[in-house]
Amino acid sequence: MNANVHGKMIYSSRKKMWHSITEPSDKDMSAEEVLDGENFQGGFSIYLRPAKLLLNGEEQETGSLGIVRGASPYDKNEICLGFCSDRFHPLQPREVCRAFDTNVLQPAETMGFLGHGEDMFISWKMPSCDVVTVDGKDPIELFGIVRTGFDTLKGTRLFTSVFRPVCSNTINMAEGWAKSNTDGAGRGNIWKGKAVNKNLLRDLGYWMAHVQGTAEREVTLLQNFFGKLAQTPIKNDEEAKAILVSAYPERENVSGYYPVQLRDAKNEDTLDYNQRQEAIRNGIFALFSGAGTAITPDYWGMLNSTSEYFCHYLPSKRPIAESVMFGPRQKNMMAMVEVLNKIVK
C-alpha cells in the first residue's frame, strides 16, 4: 500500500504509524518545530514564476504564472504544480505552521506532506468523549485538521474528524467522514478558502482559533451523534439486514436495454457487483451477530461491525494495514455512516 508521503516528511505524536516511514515522537512538538526537525529539515518554499511559450523561435511570456515547489530535502529538483493568474497568492508551508501554532495553541498530533509536496496537513487532538453503550463506555477521539493544497485545485480546508491522518489514504478518509457528518453548526467541514483570497492566511488563523475555542461544543455534537447510535437498539435480524441493504444495495440488472453484443458483458458485470455487495452484507452481519469484537446490539454495534469488516476482513490483493481504509473501503465505510446518520436524525 502506498502512503504517498513526500520522502520522510510525516510526523506522529507518540503513536506508531502503519507505514513506519518514521518513528513517532515521544514529546509534544509545535508544527514549526516539526517543520524544522530532522525529517522535514525546514520543508520548502512555493514560488510564482512567469510562464513562457515558444512562439516563432522565441520564448514569450503568456501572462500566466507557474506555481513552483522549490527544492525539498527529498527532491532537489524544482517541480511545477500548475499554472495560475496573478490573483493567486499561495501560502507557504512555514506560514501554515505558524498560523497553526499561534491560533490553535496545541501541539501537533500528526503532520505531513504528500505527493510532490503539493498537499499538506496538520492535525491536533480535540477533547475526547465517551459513548455510553450497554457494555460500558467507548472512548471516541476527535481531531481538528487543516489541509492545504499548494496548487490551484485543492485550496485550504479546515474540518473535524474521528480519523487520525498519517498518510494519503487516512487524510482522505478523515475528510470523507467530515463531508458525511457536516451539520452546518460546527461538525465536519468547517471552512474552506482559495489562494485568490489575499487574506487567506489571516482567515485560516481566525477559523482555527474558532474551532479550538468551541471544541467542547464539537465534542458534544459528536457525542450526541454516536450516543444516538448507541441508544438505538436493533430489534431483530430483519432490521439489521434492512440497514445493510440500504447501505450496500444491489444494482438493477439493465443488460436487457443494452445492444445484443454488449448484453452478456453487462449482465456478468452486474452479477459480479451484486455478489460482492452480498458478500459485504453477509460479512458485516456475521460480525454483528456475534463474530465481531465487543459488538453491541444497536446502531453503534452496526457501525463498529462495519469498521471491523472493512479494516480486517474484506478480501484484498494487498495487505490490509490495521486501521487503514483506502479507495473503495473508504467509500463503503462512509455509506454506512450516511445511512445511520439519516435514520437517527
C-alpha positions as CSV (number, residue, x, y, z in Angstrom):
1,M,0.0,0.0,0.0
2,N,1.4,3.4,-1.0
3,A,1.3,6.0,1.7
4,N,2.1,8.7,-0.8
5,V,4.3,10.6,1.7
6,H,6.8,13.0,0.4
7,G,10.1,11.5,1.4
8,K,10.1,11.2,5.2
9,M,8.0,14.3,5.8
10,I,5.5,12.7,8.1
11,Y,5.1,13.1,11.9
12,S,3.1,11.4,14.6
13,S,3.0,12.2,18.3
14,R,3.6,9.0,20.3
15,K,1.5,6.6,18.2
16,K,3.2,4.4,15.7
17,M,2.1,4.8,12.1
18,W,1.1,1.8,10.0
19,H,3.6,2.5,7.2
20,S,6.6,3.0,9.7
21,I,8.2,5.6,7.4
22,T,9.3,7.4,10.6
23,E,9.2,6.7,14.2
24,P,6.7,8.6,16.4
25,S,7.9,11.4,18.6
26,D,8.0,10.8,22.4
27,K,7.3,14.5,23.2
28,D,4.9,17.2,22.2
29,M,6.0,19.5,19.4
30,S,4.6,22.6,17.7
31,A,4.0,22.5,14.0
32,E,7.0,24.7,13.3
33,E,9.2,22.5,15.5
34,V,8.2,19.6,13.4
35,L,9.0,21.5,10.2
36,D,12.5,22.3,11.5
37,G,13.0,18.7,12.7
38,E,15.3,16.1,11.2
39,N,12.7,14.5,8.9
40,F,11.3,17.8,7.5
41,Q,14.5,19.8,7.5
42,G,12.8,23.1,7.1
43,G,10.5,22.0,4.3
44,F,10.5,24.0,1.1
45,S,9.1,27.2,-0.4
46,I,6.4,27.9,-3.1
47,Y,7.3,30.3,-5.9
48,L,5.3,32.0,-8.7
49,R,7.2,32.4,-11.9
50,P,6.2,33.8,-15.4
51,A,5.1,31.0,-17.7
52,K,6.6,31.2,-21.2
53,L,5.7,29.7,-24.6
54,L,8.0,29.2,-27.6
55,L,6.5,31.3,-30.4
56,N,8.3,31.9,-33.7
57,G,11.5,30.6,-32.3
58,E,11.4,32.9,-29.3
59,E,10.2,32.4,-25.7
60,Q,7.4,34.8,-24.8
61,E,5.6,35.3,-21.5
62,T,2.0,34.1,-21.7
63,G,0.6,36.3,-18.8
64,S,0.1,33.2,-16.7
65,L,2.3,32.2,-13.8
66,G,3.8,28.8,-12.9
67,I,3.4,27.5,-9.4
68,V,6.7,26.1,-8.4
69,R,7.6,23.9,-5.4
70,G,11.2,24.7,-4.6
71,A,13.9,22.1,-3.8
72,S,12.9,19.9,-0.9
73,P,15.0,17.7,1.4
74,Y,14.0,14.7,-0.6
75,D,13.9,16.2,-4.1
76,K,16.4,18.8,-5.2
77,N,14.6,19.4,-8.4
78,E,12.0,22.1,-8.6
79,I,8.5,20.9,-9.5
80,C,5.8,22.8,-11.4
81,L,2.5,22.2,-9.5
82,G,0.3,24.0,-12.0
83,F,-0.5,27.4,-13.5
84,C,-2.4,30.4,-12.3
85,S,-3.1,34.1,-12.8
86,D,-1.6,37.0,-10.8
87,R,-4.7,36.8,-8.5
88,F,-3.2,33.6,-6.9
89,H,-1.4,34.1,-3.6
90,P,0.0,30.8,-2.4
91,L,0.5,30.1,1.2
92,Q,4.0,29.0,2.4
93,P,4.3,25.8,4.5
94,R,6.0,27.7,7.3
95,E,3.2,30.3,7.3
96,V,0.6,27.5,7.8
97,C,2.7,26.0,10.6
98,R,3.0,29.4,12.4
99,A,-0.7,30.2,11.9
100,F,-1.5,26.8,13.5
101,D,0.8,27.3,16.4
102,T,-0.4,30.9,17.0
103,N,-4.1,30.2,16.9
104,V,-4.7,26.6,17.9
105,L,-2.2,26.7,20.9
106,Q,-2.0,22.9,20.9
107,P,0.8,20.6,19.9
108,A,0.6,18.9,16.5
109,E,-0.8,15.4,16.7
110,T,0.2,14.5,13.1
111,M,1.6,16.4,10.2
112,G,2.7,15.5,6.7
113,F,3.4,16.4,3.1
114,L,2.0,14.2,0.3
115,G,2.9,13.6,-3.3
116,H,5.4,16.0,-4.6
117,G,4.7,18.2,-1.6
118,E,1.6,19.8,-3.1
119,D,-0.7,18.5,-0.2
120,M,0.0,19.3,3.4
121,F,-2.0,18.5,6.6
122,I,-1.7,19.2,10.3
123,S,-4.0,17.6,12.9
124,W,-4.4,18.2,16.6
125,K,-6.3,16.5,19.4
126,M,-9.6,18.0,20.5
127,P,-11.3,17.0,23.7
128,S,-12.3,13.3,23.7
129,C,-15.7,12.0,24.6
130,D,-17.2,8.7,25.7
131,V,-20.1,6.9,24.1
132,V,-22.2,5.1,26.6
133,T,-23.2,1.6,25.5
134,V,-24.8,-1.4,27.1
135,D,-21.3,-2.8,27.8
136,G,-19.9,0.4,29.4
137,K,-18.1,3.3,27.7
138,D,-16.3,3.5,24.4
139,P,-13.8,6.4,24.1
140,I,-14.0,8.5,20.9
141,E,-11.2,10.8,19.8
142,L,-11.9,13.9,17.7
143,F,-9.3,15.6,15.7
144,G,-9.1,19.1,14.2
145,I,-7.4,19.1,10.8
146,V,-6.2,21.8,8.5
147,R,-5.3,20.6,4.9
148,T,-3.7,22.9,2.4
149,G,-3.1,22.4,-1.3
150,F,-0.4,24.5,-2.9
151,D,-1.8,24.1,-6.4
152,T,-4.9,25.7,-7.8
153,L,-7.1,22.6,-7.2
154,K,-7.4,21.9,-3.5
155,G,-7.3,25.2,-1.6
156,T,-7.2,25.1,2.2
157,R,-9.8,23.3,4.2
158,L,-10.5,23.1,7.9
159,F,-12.6,20.2,9.3
160,T,-13.0,17.9,12.3
161,S,-13.0,14.1,12.1
162,V,-12.7,10.9,14.2
163,F,-10.0,9.6,11.9
164,R,-6.3,10.4,12.6
165,P,-4.4,11.2,9.4
166,V,-1.0,9.7,8.8
167,C,-0.9,9.2,5.0
168,S,-2.8,9.9,1.8
169,N,-5.4,7.3,2.5
170,T,-6.2,8.3,6.1
171,I,-6.4,12.0,5.4
172,N,-8.9,11.3,2.6
173,M,-10.8,9.0,4.9
174,A,-10.8,11.8,7.6
175,E,-12.1,14.4,5.1
176,G,-14.7,11.9,3.8
177,W,-16.0,11.4,7.3
178,A,-16.2,15.2,7.7
179,K,-18.1,15.6,4.5
180,S,-20.6,12.9,5.6
181,N,-21.1,14.4,9.0
182,T,-21.3,18.1,8.3
183,D,-24.3,19.7,10.0
184,G,-23.6,23.4,9.3
185,A,-23.4,24.0,13.0
186,G,-19.8,23.1,13.9
187,R,-19.3,19.5,13.0
188,G,-17.5,18.1,10.0
189,N,-16.4,20.6,7.3
190,I,-15.9,23.9,9.0
191,W,-14.3,26.2,6.4
192,K,-12.5,26.3,3.1
193,G,-10.6,29.0,1.2
194,K,-8.8,29.6,-2.0
195,A,-5.4,31.3,-2.6
196,V,-7.1,34.0,-4.7
197,N,-8.1,35.4,-1.3
198,K,-5.4,37.8,-0.2
199,N,-6.5,37.3,3.4
200,L,-6.4,33.5,3.2
201,L,-3.7,33.1,5.9
202,R,-5.5,35.6,8.3
203,D,-8.9,33.9,7.8
204,L,-7.4,30.4,8.3
205,G,-6.0,31.6,11.6
206,Y,-9.3,33.1,12.7
207,W,-11.1,29.8,11.9
208,M,-8.5,27.6,13.6
209,A,-8.8,29.6,16.8
210,H,-12.6,29.5,16.5
211,V,-12.7,25.7,16.1
212,Q,-10.4,25.1,19.0
213,G,-12.3,27.7,21.1
214,T,-15.5,25.8,20.6
215,A,-14.0,22.3,20.9
216,E,-16.3,21.3,23.8
217,R,-19.3,22.0,21.6
218,E,-17.8,20.0,18.8
219,V,-17.3,17.0,21.1
220,T,-20.9,17.4,22.5
221,L,-22.3,17.2,18.9
222,L,-20.1,14.2,18.1
223,Q,-21.1,12.5,21.4
224,N,-24.7,13.2,20.7
225,F,-24.5,11.5,17.2
226,F,-22.6,8.4,18.5
227,G,-24.8,8.4,21.6
228,K,-27.9,8.2,19.4
229,L,-26.4,5.2,17.7
230,A,-25.6,3.5,21.0
231,Q,-29.1,4.3,22.3
232,T,-30.9,3.0,19.2
233,P,-31.3,-0.8,19.5
234,I,-31.6,-3.1,16.5
235,K,-34.6,-5.2,17.4
236,N,-34.1,-8.2,15.2
237,D,-32.1,-9.7,12.3
238,E,-34.6,-8.4,9.8
239,E,-33.9,-4.8,10.9
240,A,-30.2,-5.4,10.7
241,K,-30.4,-6.8,7.3
242,A,-32.6,-3.9,6.1
243,I,-29.9,-1.4,7.2
244,L,-27.3,-3.4,5.4
245,V,-29.4,-3.5,2.2
246,S,-29.8,0.3,2.4
247,A,-26.0,0.8,2.8
248,Y,-25.0,-1.8,0.3
249,P,-27.8,-2.3,-2.2
250,E,-27.8,-4.5,-5.3
251,R,-27.6,-2.9,-8.7
252,E,-30.5,-3.3,-11.0
253,N,-29.8,-5.5,-14.0
254,V,-30.3,-3.3,-17.1
255,S,-28.5,-5.5,-19.5
256,G,-31.7,-6.1,-21.4
257,Y,-31.5,-2.4,-22.6
258,Y,-28.0,-2.9,-24.0
259,P,-27.1,-3.8,-27.6
260,V,-27.1,-7.6,-28.1
261,Q,-23.3,-7.5,-28.5
262,L,-22.9,-5.9,-25.0
263,R,-25.6,-7.7,-23.0
264,D,-23.6,-10.6,-21.8
265,A,-20.7,-8.5,-20.6
266,K,-23.1,-6.0,-18.8
267,N,-25.1,-8.9,-17.2
268,E,-21.8,-10.5,-16.0
269,D,-20.7,-7.2,-14.6
270,T,-24.0,-6.7,-12.7
271,L,-24.0,-10.2,-11.3
272,D,-20.4,-9.8,-10.1
273,Y,-21.1,-6.5,-8.4
274,N,-24.2,-7.9,-6.7
275,Q,-22.2,-10.9,-5.4
276,R,-19.6,-8.5,-3.9
277,Q,-22.4,-6.5,-2.3
278,E,-23.9,-9.6,-0.9
279,A,-20.5,-10.7,0.5
280,I,-20.2,-7.4,2.2
281,R,-23.6,-7.6,3.8
282,N,-23.1,-11.2,4.9
283,G,-19.6,-10.4,6.3
284,I,-20.8,-7.4,8.4
285,F,-23.9,-9.3,9.5
286,A,-21.8,-12.2,10.8
287,L,-19.7,-9.8,12.9
288,F,-22.8,-8.1,14.2
289,S,-24.4,-11.4,15.0
290,G,-21.6,-12.5,17.4
291,A,-18.4,-13.0,15.5
292,G,-17.2,-9.4,16.0
293,T,-15.2,-7.8,18.8
294,A,-17.3,-6.5,21.6
295,I,-20.2,-5.7,19.3
296,T,-23.3,-4.2,20.9
297,P,-26.9,-5.0,19.6
298,D,-27.5,-1.4,18.4
299,Y,-26.6,1.1,15.7
300,W,-23.3,1.7,17.4
301,G,-22.6,-2.0,17.1
302,M,-23.6,-2.0,13.4
303,L,-21.1,0.9,12.8
304,N,-18.3,-1.0,14.7
305,S,-19.1,-4.2,12.8
306,T,-18.8,-2.3,9.5
307,S,-15.5,-0.8,10.6
308,E,-14.1,-4.1,11.7
309,Y,-15.1,-5.8,8.5
310,F,-13.5,-3.2,6.1
311,C,-10.4,-2.8,8.3
312,H,-9.7,-6.5,8.9
313,Y,-11.8,-8.9,6.9
314,L,-12.5,-7.6,3.4
315,P,-10.5,-9.7,1.0
316,S,-7.8,-7.8,-0.7
317,K,-4.9,-8.4,-3.1
318,R,-2.8,-6.1,-1.0
319,P,-2.0,-6.4,2.8
320,I,-4.6,-4.6,4.9
321,A,-2.8,-2.4,7.4
322,E,-4.5,-2.0,10.7
323,S,-7.0,0.9,10.9
324,V,-6.3,1.9,7.3
325,M,-9.1,2.0,4.7
326,F,-8.5,3.2,1.2
327,G,-10.2,3.6,-2.2
328,P,-13.5,1.6,-2.2
329,R,-13.1,0.8,1.5
330,Q,-13.4,4.4,2.4
331,K,-16.5,4.8,0.2
332,N,-18.1,1.7,1.7
333,M,-17.4,2.9,5.3
334,M,-19.0,6.3,4.5
335,A,-22.1,4.5,3.0
336,M,-22.9,3.0,6.4
337,V,-22.3,6.3,8.3
338,E,-24.6,8.1,5.9
339,V,-27.4,5.6,6.3
340,L,-27.2,5.5,10.1
341,N,-27.0,9.3,10.2
342,K,-30.2,9.7,8.2
343,I,-32.0,7.3,10.4
344,V,-31.1,8.8,13.8
345,K,-31.5,12.5,12.7
